[in-house]
Amino acid sequence: MDPGPSVQGEQDQEVAHKSSVDVENPAQKDEAQKDAPANEFTALQTGLLMLALCLSVFLAALDITIITTALPTISEHFRSTSAYIWVGAAFMISASAVTATWGKLSDIWGRKIVLLAAVAVFFVGSVLCGAAISAAMLIAGRAVQGAGAGGLLALTNIVVGDLFSPRERGKYYVPISGVAFIIIILTLKLQTPKTPIIAGIKVIDWLGTLVLTGGLVMFLLGLQFGSATYPWSSATVIGLIVGGCITLILFIPVEWSFARNPIIPMHLFTNISNLAAILVDLFHGVTFTLVAYFLPLYFQSVLGESPLMSGVILLPYVLALSFTSASVGIFLKITGRYVGCIIFGFVLSVLGCGLFYDLPGSKKWVKIILYQIVAGIGIGANFQPPLVALQSNVSIQDNGTVTATFSLIRNVASAIAVVIGSVAFANGMQSQQGQLRSELGPGLASSFSRDNAQANIPLIESLDDHPRNIVRQAFLHAIRNVWIEAVCFAAVGLIVCLFIRNAKLDETHTEVKFGLEGEAERHRIAQEKRKRT
C-alpha cells in the first residue's frame, strides 16, 4: 500500500529513528522508563475507574448471557421461530465484525474517546431493543448493541493492559452505560493524542478492515443461515461459507505484504506460544458459550422451570465461575505463573462438561448443583490467563492489537458455538421424531422437530403428563449431543495449551505511544520482526 505523502514519510522515519535508538541502547531505555511519567492513581481513582470498566464489561457480558434464558419467551412473544437464533446471532456477528476495528481506532485516536464511543453505540442499541415492536426491530437493535459490546469487551481489556504492568493485570482483569460513561470521562487518565481526523483516517488499514469484516460476516452468516433458514446444501449457505473462508485466507497475505499499518499484524502470530494462546481462546470461548446457552435450555425444557427460575438455578455455575476468575487474577499477581492455571482450567472443564452428560431428567439438586460448580471452576479459570500469556509475549505497543484480536476470536467462538450447538441439538431432536410421532401424533411432533424445538419450549408445559414426559426425555437426550461437543473442544484446548510458554511477567509499567507516532513505532517493530523471520 502507498505509505502516504513524503512529509508524513519523513515524520515516520524521524520517529522510527528515535525509537530505534531507544531500543538499541538498553541503558538509555531503562533510564527513559524511570524518567517517564507514570499513570499515578489514588486508591479512590483506581476504584472508580475499575468500577466504570467493570460496569462496561458487565453490560456487554449481560447482553451475551441474559438473553439465553429469555429466548424461548421472546420467540413466543413475537411468534417467530427464527427469532430464537437471530436475536443472539445478530449480536455476535456484529461484535465479531468490528472488534479488531475498535482496537485499531483506539491506537490512532486514543483509548478514552474510542471507549466512550463504544459506550454510546451500545446505549443506542439498547434503546432500539427496548423500543422494539417486532422481531426484525429487536434483531436490528441487537446488531447495534453487538457493535458497541465488541468495543467494550476489547477496549476494557486494552485499557487495563495500558494502565498496569503485566504482573498486576491479572488482578484487574477480574472486572450503568450512562454511569460508566461519566466515570470514564472523569477518571481515565491515558494519553489522548490530538490526531487530525484526516491524518488518522489515512493510516487506517482500510483494505484489511474490509477484507476481515467481509470475510467474517460471510462466514458467520453462512453458519447462521445453515442452522436456521436454509438447508446446509443450499447455494446460499455454501457460497457464504466458502466465500468467507477464502476471504479470510486472503486476509493473511493482505496484512503481511500490503498493509503499512495492519489491523492485525501477522508477525505477532509467527510465535508458537502466541498462536497457541489464540487457539486456547477459541476453544475456551466455544466451551463457555455452549454451557451458557444450553444449560438454561436444559432447565426450561427438561426440568420445566421458568426463565426467571432457570437464571436462579444457574447461580452455582455463575458464582463458581466468577469466584475462580477472581482467584486466578490474585494467583497471577502473586506467582506470575499462568500456564498451570490454563491446564487446571481445561482439566476441570473436560470433567465438568462430561458430568453434564449425566444431568438427570428430574430435579436431583445435588447432582445439578455439583456438576455446575465443577464446570464453573474449570471455565472460570481460563478467562484471564490466555490473555496475559499473549500480552506478555508482545511489545507494549502491540497490546491494543493483540487484545482486540483476542476479543475478536472470543466473539467468533461464541457465534460458532451457538451454531454448532444448535445443529447438534436439532439433529438429536430429529433422530427422535419417529418416537415422538408415534406418541404425540404428526401434528404435535412437528412442533418439536429439528427447526422448531427450541422455539416451542413454552408449549411443553401445556401438554398432559404423559406426552410432556416424552418430550422432556427427547430434549434431555438431544442436549447430551451438546455436552459431547463441549467436552471435545475443552479436550482440544487442553492439548493446545501445552504449547504456551510461561514467560516472566514484568512488574514495571511502560507507557504506550498513541496516534501517528504510535503507528510509526508499531511499523518499525513489525519491520524488525520480519527481518528476523
C-alpha positions in Angstrom: 0.0 0.0 0.0 1.1 3.6 -0.6 2.9 4.8 2.6 1.4 8.3 2.1 2.8 11.8 1.4 6.5 12.4 1.6 6.1 14.7 4.5 4.4 12.1 6.5 7.0 9.5 5.5 9.8 11.8 6.8 7.9 12.2 10.1 7.6 8.4 10.4 11.3 7.9 9.6 12.2 10.5 12.3 10.0 8.8 14.9 11.3 5.4 13.9 14.9 6.6 14.2 14.3 8.0 17.7 12.6 4.8 18.7 15.3 2.6 17.3 17.9 4.5 19.3 16.0 3.8 22.4 15.8 0.1 21.7 19.3 -0.4 20.6 20.7 1.2 23.8 19.3 -0.7 26.8 20.8 1.7 29.3 19.0 4.6 27.7 15.8 2.6 27.5 15.9 1.8 31.2 16.7 5.4 32.1 13.9 6.6 29.9 11.4 4.2 31.6 12.5 5.5 35.0 12.0 9.1 34.0 8.8 8.6 32.0 5.7 9.9 33.7 3.7 7.0 35.2 -0.1 6.8 35.5 -0.3 7.6 39.2 -3.8 6.9 40.6 -5.1 7.2 44.1 -7.0 4.3 45.6 -10.3 6.2 45.0 -9.4 7.0 41.4 -8.4 3.4 40.7 -11.6 2.1 42.3 -13.8 4.4 40.3 -12.0 3.6 37.1 -12.3 -0.1 37.7 -15.9 0.3 38.6 -16.6 2.0 35.3 -14.7 -0.6 33.3 -16.4 -3.4 35.2 -19.8 -1.9 34.6 -19.0 -1.7 30.9 -17.9 -5.3 30.8 -20.9 -6.3 32.9 -23.3 -4.7 30.5 -21.7 -6.3 27.4 -21.5 -9.7 29.1 -25.0 -9.4 30.5 -26.4 -8.9 27.0 -24.5 -12.0 25.8 -25.7 -14.3 28.6 -29.0 -13.0 29.9 -30.7 -13.4 26.5 -30.2 -17.2 26.8 -32.8 -17.7 29.5 -35.3 -15.3 27.7 -35.0 -16.6 24.1 -38.0 -19.0 24.3 -40.2 -16.3 25.7 -39.0 -13.8 23.2 -39.6 -16.2 20.3 -43.1 -16.9 21.6 -43.9 -13.2 22.1 -43.0 -12.3 18.5 -44.4 -15.6 17.2 -41.2 -16.1 15.3 -39.2 -19.3 15.4 -36.2 -17.7 13.6 -36.0 -15.1 16.4 -34.6 -17.8 18.7 -31.5 -18.0 16.6 -31.2 -14.5 15.2 -31.6 -12.4 18.4 -28.4 -14.0 19.7 -26.7 -14.4 16.3 -27.1 -10.7 15.2 -25.3 -9.6 18.4 -22.4 -12.0 18.0 -21.9 -11.4 14.3 -21.8 -7.7 14.7 -19.5 -7.9 17.7 -17.1 -10.2 15.8 -17.1 -8.0 12.7 -16.0 -4.8 14.4 -13.8 -5.8 17.4 -10.5 -5.5 15.6 -11.5 -2.1 14.1 -12.2 -0.8 17.6 -8.7 -1.7 18.7 -7.1 0.0 15.7 -9.2 3.1 16.2 -8.0 3.3 19.8 -4.4 3.1 18.7 -4.9 6.1 16.4 -7.2 8.4 18.4 -6.5 7.1 22.0 -8.4 4.7 24.3 -10.6 7.2 26.1 -12.5 8.8 23.2 -13.0 5.4 21.4 -14.1 3.7 24.6 -16.7 6.4 25.1 -17.8 6.0 21.5 -18.3 2.2 22.2 -20.4 3.0 25.3 -22.5 5.4 23.2 -23.1 2.8 20.4 -24.1 0.2 23.0 -26.5 2.7 24.5 -28.2 3.4 21.2 -28.5 -0.3 20.5 -30.1 -0.8 24.0 -32.6 1.9 23.3 -33.6 0.3 20.0 -34.0 -3.1 21.7 -36.1 -1.5 24.5 -38.4 0.1 21.9 -38.7 -2.9 19.6 -42.2 -3.7 18.4 -41.2 -6.5 16.1 -38.7 -9.3 15.8 -36.9 -7.5 13.0 -36.5 -4.3 15.0 -35.2 -6.3 18.0 -32.7 -8.1 15.8 -31.5 -4.8 14.4 -31.1 -3.3 17.8 -29.2 -6.4 18.9 -26.8 -5.9 16.0 -26.1 -2.3 17.0 -25.7 -3.5 20.6 -23.2 -6.1 19.4 -21.1 -3.5 17.6 -20.9 -1.5 20.9 -20.3 -4.6 23.0 -17.5 -5.7 20.8 -15.7 -2.4 21.5 -16.5 -2.5 25.3 -15.1 -6.0 25.8 -12.0 -5.3 23.7 -11.2 -1.8 25.0 -11.7 -2.5 28.7 -9.0 -5.2 28.5 -6.8 -3.0 26.4 -7.1 -0.1 28.9 -6.1 -2.4 31.8 -3.1 -3.6 29.8 -2.1 0.0 29.2 -2.5 1.1 32.8 -0.9 -1.7 34.7 2.2 -3.9 34.5 1.9 -7.5 33.2 2.2 -8.8 36.8 -0.6 -6.5 38.0 -3.0 -7.1 35.2 -4.5 -10.4 36.3 -5.8 -8.7 39.5 -7.6 -6.0 37.5 -8.9 -8.3 34.7 -11.5 -9.6 37.2 -13.5 -6.9 36.1 -24.9 1.8 34.2 -23.9 2.7 30.5 -24.7 6.3 31.4 -22.9 5.9 34.8 -19.9 4.2 33.2 -19.7 6.9 30.5 -19.5 9.7 33.2 -16.9 7.8 35.4 -14.7 7.1 32.4 -14.6 10.8 31.5 -13.7 11.8 35.0 -11.2 9.1 35.9 -9.5 7.6 32.8 -6.1 9.3 32.5 -4.5 7.9 29.4 -2.7 9.9 26.7 -5.3 11.1 24.1 -3.3 12.2 21.0 -4.7 15.1 19.1 -4.5 13.2 15.9 -6.1 15.1 13.0 -9.2 13.3 11.7 -7.9 13.2 8.1 -4.4 12.1 9.1 -5.9 9.4 11.3 -8.2 8.2 8.6 -5.3 7.9 6.2 -3.3 5.5 8.4 -6.3 3.1 9.0 -5.8 -0.2 7.2 -8.9 0.1 5.1 -8.2 -2.9 2.8 -7.5 -5.2 5.7 -10.6 -3.9 7.6 -12.8 -4.5 4.5 -11.4 -8.0 3.9 -11.6 -9.1 7.6 -15.1 -7.7 8.1 -16.4 -9.1 4.8 -14.9 -12.5 5.4 -16.2 -12.8 9.0 -19.7 -11.6 8.1 -20.0 -14.0 5.1 -18.7 -17.0 7.2 -20.9 -16.3 10.2 -23.9 -15.5 8.2 -23.4 -18.8 6.3 -23.3 -20.7 9.5 -26.4 -18.9 10.9 -28.4 -19.4 7.6 -27.5 -23.1 7.5 -28.7 -23.6 11.1 -31.9 -21.6 10.9 -33.0 -20.6 7.4 -31.7 -22.6 4.5 -30.6 -26.3 4.0 -26.8 -26.8 4.5 -26.6 -27.9 0.9 -28.2 -24.7 -0.5 -26.1 -22.5 -2.8 -26.6 -19.5 -0.4 -25.1 -21.3 2.6 -22.3 -23.0 0.7 -21.5 -19.7 -1.2 -21.3 -17.7 2.0 -19.2 -20.2 4.0 -16.8 -20.9 1.1 -16.6 -17.2 0.2 -16.0 -16.2 3.8 -13.2 -18.8 4.2 -11.5 -17.7 1.0 -11.7 -14.1 2.0 -10.3 -14.8 5.5 -7.4 -16.7 3.9 -6.7 -13.8 1.6 -6.6 -11.5 4.7 -3.3 -13.1 5.7 -1.2 -12.0 2.6 -3.0 -8.7 2.6 -1.9 -7.9 6.2 1.6 -9.5 5.7 2.5 -7.9 2.4 0.4 -4.9 1.6 -0.7 -3.1 4.8 1.6 -0.5 6.2 -0.4 -0.3 9.5 -2.1 -3.7 9.6 -5.3 -4.1 11.7 -3.9 -7.5 12.8 -0.1 -7.7 12.3 0.7 -11.2 11.2 4.2 -11.2 12.7 2.6 -11.4 16.2 1.4 -14.9 15.4 4.5 -16.4 13.9 5.4 -17.3 17.5 4.0 -20.8 18.5 3.2 -19.6 22.0 1.1 -16.7 20.8 -0.7 -18.9 18.2 -1.4 -21.5 21.0 -2.9 -18.7 23.2 -5.2 -17.6 20.4 -6.4 -21.2 19.8 -6.9 -21.7 23.5 -9.1 -18.5 23.5 -11.1 -20.1 20.6 -11.7 -23.4 22.3 -12.4 -21.9 25.7 -14.9 -19.4 24.1 -16.7 -22.3 22.4 -16.9 -24.3 25.6 -18.1 -21.3 27.6 -20.8 -20.4 25.2 -22.1 -23.9 24.7 -22.6 -24.2 28.5 -24.0 -20.6 28.8 -26.6 -21.2 26.0 -27.7 -24.8 26.7 -27.8 -25.1 30.5 -30.8 -22.7 30.6 -32.3 -24.7 27.7 -32.0 -27.8 29.9 -33.5 -26.1 32.9 -36.5 -24.9 31.0 -37.2 -27.8 28.7 -36.3 -30.8 30.9 -36.9 -29.5 34.4 -39.8 -27.3 33.4 -38.5 -24.2 35.1 -39.5 -20.6 34.1 -36.9 -18.2 32.5 -36.5 -16.5 35.9 -36.0 -19.7 37.9 -33.6 -21.1 35.3 -31.5 -18.0 35.9 -31.6 -18.7 39.7 -30.7 -22.3 39.2 -27.7 -21.2 37.1 -26.2 -19.3 40.1 -23.9 -22.2 41.2 -22.2 -22.2 37.8 -22.1 -18.4 37.7 -20.8 -17.9 41.2 -18.2 -20.7 40.8 -17.0 -19.2 37.5 -16.8 -15.6 39.0 -15.0 -16.7 42.2 -12.5 -18.7 40.2 -11.8 -15.9 37.8 -11.2 -13.5 40.6 -9.0 -16.0 42.5 -6.9 -16.7 39.3 -6.3 -13.0 39.0 -4.9 -12.8 42.5 -2.8 -16.0 41.9 -1.3 -14.4 38.8 -0.4 -11.3 40.8 1.3 -13.4 43.5 3.1 -16.0 41.3 3.2 -14.7 37.8 2.6 -18.2 36.5 -0.3 -18.7 34.1 0.3 -22.0 32.2 -0.6 -24.0 35.2 -3.9 -22.1 35.6 -4.8 -22.8 32.0 -4.1 -26.5 32.3 -6.1 -26.7 35.5 -9.0 -24.9 33.9 -9.2 -27.2 30.9 -8.9 -30.4 33.0 -11.9 -29.3 35.1 -13.7 -28.1 32.0 -13.4 -31.5 30.5 -14.6 -33.1 33.7 -17.5 -30.7 34.3 -18.8 -30.8 30.7 -18.5 -34.6 30.9 -20.6 -34.6 34.1 -23.3 -32.6 32.3 -23.9 -35.7 30.1 -25.2 -37.3 33.3 -27.6 -34.5 34.2 -30.8 -36.0 35.4 -34.3 -35.9 33.8 -35.7 -34.8 37.2 -34.9 -32.3 39.9 -32.0 -34.0 41.6 -30.5 -30.8 43.0 -27.2 -32.3 44.5 -26.1 -33.5 41.1 -27.3 -30.4 39.2 -25.5 -28.0 41.6 -22.3 -30.0 42.0 -21.8 -30.5 38.2 -22.3 -26.8 37.7 -19.7 -25.9 40.3 -17.1 -28.2 38.7 -17.7 -26.8 35.2 -17.8 -23.2 36.6 -14.4 -23.6 38.3 -12.8 -25.0 35.1 -14.3 -22.5 32.7 -13.7 -19.5 35.0 -10.0 -20.3 35.4 -9.4 -19.5 31.7 -10.8 -16.1 31.1 -7.6 -14.2 32.1 -4.5 -16.4 31.8 -4.5 -16.9 28.0 -4.8 -13.1 27.5 -2.0 -12.5 30.0 0.1 -15.1 28.2 -0.5 -13.3 24.9 0.2 -9.8 26.2 3.4 -10.9 28.0 4.9 -12.1 24.8 4.5 -9.0 22.6 5.7 -5.4 22.7 3.6 -3.0 24.8 2.9 -1.1 21.5 1.1 -4.1 20.2 -1.0 -4.5 23.4 -4.1 -3.0 21.9 -3.9 -5.0 18.7 -3.4 -8.4 20.4 -6.1 -7.7 23.0 -8.6 -6.7 20.3 -7.6 -9.8 18.3 -8.2 -11.9 21.5 -11.7 -10.4 21.9 -12.4 -10.9 18.2 -11.6 -14.6 18.5 -13.8 -14.9 21.6 -16.7 -13.3 19.8 -16.2 -15.6 16.7 -16.0 -18.6 19.1 -19.4 -17.6 20.7 -21.0 -17.3 17.2 -19.6 -20.7 16.2 -20.7 -22.3 19.4 -24.3 -21.2 19.1 -24.5 -22.6 15.6 -22.8 -26.0 16.2 -24.6 -26.4 19.5 -28.0 -25.7 17.8 -27.1 -28.1 15.0 -26.1 -30.9 17.4 -29.3 -30.3 19.4 -31.5 -30.2 16.3 -30.0 -33.4 15.0 -30.7 -35.0 18.3 -34.4 -33.9 18.2 -34.7 -35.0 14.6 -33.4 -38.5 15.4 -36.3 -38.9 17.8 -39.0 -37.8 15.5 -40.2 -41.3 14.9 -40.9 -41.9 18.6 -42.4 -38.5 19.0 -44.8 -39.1 16.1 -45.9 -42.4 17.5 -46.5 -41.0 21.0 -47.8 -37.5 20.1 -49.1 -37.7 16.6 -47.6 -36.0 13.5 -49.0 -32.5 14.2 -47.7 -32.1 17.7 -44.5 -33.9 17.0 -43.7 -31.4 14.2 -43.7 -28.7 16.8 -40.6 -30.3 18.3 -38.8 -31.1 15.0 -35.3 -30.0 14.1 -36.2 -26.4 13.3 -38.9 -25.8 15.8 -37.9 -27.4 19.1 -36.0 -24.6 20.7 -38.7 -22.0 19.9 -41.5 -24.2 21.3 -40.3 -24.8 24.8 -43.2 -22.9 26.4 -45.5 -25.4 24.6 -44.2 -28.3 26.8 -45.9 -27.1 29.9 -49.3 -27.1 28.2 -49.2 -30.8 27.5 -50.7 -33.6 29.6 -48.4 -35.6 31.9 -47.5 -38.5 29.6 -46.7 -36.5 26.4 -44.9 -33.9 28.5 -42.6 -36.5 29.9 -42.0 -37.9 26.5 -41.0 -34.5 25.1 -38.8 -33.8 28.1 -36.9 -37.0 27.7 -36.4 -36.2 24.0 -34.9 -32.8 24.9 -32.7 -34.4 27.6 -31.2 -36.8 25.0 -30.8 -34.1 22.4 -28.9 -31.8 24.7 -26.4 -34.5 25.5 -25.1 -34.0 22.0 -24.1 -30.5 23.0 -22.2 -31.7 26.1 -20.2 -34.1 23.9 -19.2 -31.1 21.7 -18.2 -29.1 24.8 -16.0 -32.0 26.1 -14.3 -32.3 22.7 -13.5 -28.6 22.5 -12.2 -28.5 26.1 -10.1 -31.5 25.5 -8.5 -30.0 22.3 -7.9 -26.8 24.3 -6.1 -28.9 27.0 -3.8 -30.3 24.3 -3.1 -26.9 22.6 -2.4 -25.1 25.9 0.7 -27.3 26.4 2.4 -25.2 23.7 2.1 -21.9 25.6 5.4 -20.9 27.2 5.4 -19.5 30.7 7.3 -16.1 30.4 8.3 -14.0 33.3 5.7 -11.3 33.9 7.2 -7.8 34.1 6.4 -5.8 37.2 7.2 -2.4 35.6 4.7 -0.3 33.7 5.7 1.2 30.3 3.7 3.9 28.6 2.1 3.2 25.2 2.5 5.6 22.3 -0.7 6.6 20.5 -1.6 8.4 17.3 0.7 8.8 14.3 3.8 8.3 16.5 2.4 5.1 17.8 1.6 3.8 14.3 5.1 4.6 13.2 6.5 2.7 16.2 4.4 -0.3 15.5 5.5 -0.2 11.9 9.1 -0.2 13.0 8.6 -3.2 15.3 6.9 -5.1 12.6 9.8 -4.4 10.1 12.3 -5.7 12.7 10.2 -8.8 13.3 10.1 -9.5 9.6 13.9 -9.2 9.3 14.3 -11.9 12.0 11.8 -14.4 10.5 
